[in-house]
Amino acid sequence: MAEAEFNTEPIYEVGAATITELKRRADDSPRGRYRLCLHRTTDHPVQEMVIVCDRGTYFRPHRHPRSKGESLHMIEGELTVFFFDDQGAVIRTVELGAPETGKTFYYRQDGDIWHLHVPRSDRVVFHETRTGPFDRDQDNEYATWSPDESDTDAVTAFLSRLGDC
């Protein structure tokens, strides 16, 4: 099953019904996540996505090229963003939550920073914006000091070292 779809419309609205449908698709996804790409192609200079994920979702620590920053705007739920140095030591965390939580609900970062998003609620919905165009092989460098998502035991151990995940 696909875990993402691209917008095909010149004007796209995201409302409660859209979020409900994205949650349903995340429920059907083997990895508990689903992404609606609001841009039409990976060539677009602005990449905007609404992402739904479950508490157990692992987004392997990664960084982007220096010129390709990203931002997250929380819609629902809570997550922690961990930032790391080149050796994998945590250098900062940002606790994000939907506006009603009183937590930070938006952040932006430059590209060349190792980071990891860890869902803290059963369900998280956020709007991510990245500088495009997007090339999977060039734009996501995965940290060699972090486990691949296929190694579930290593992922569990890695996350437990970060705290109550």
Secondary structure, DSSP 8 states (H G I E B T S, - for coil): --SEEE--SSS----HHHHHHHHHHHHHSTTSEEEEE-SSSTTSSEEEEEEEEETT-----EE--TT--EEEEEEESEEEEEEE-TTS-EEEEEEEE-GGGSSB-EEEE-SSSEEEEEE-SSEEEEEEEEES---HHHH-EE-TTS--TT-HHHHHHHHHHHS--
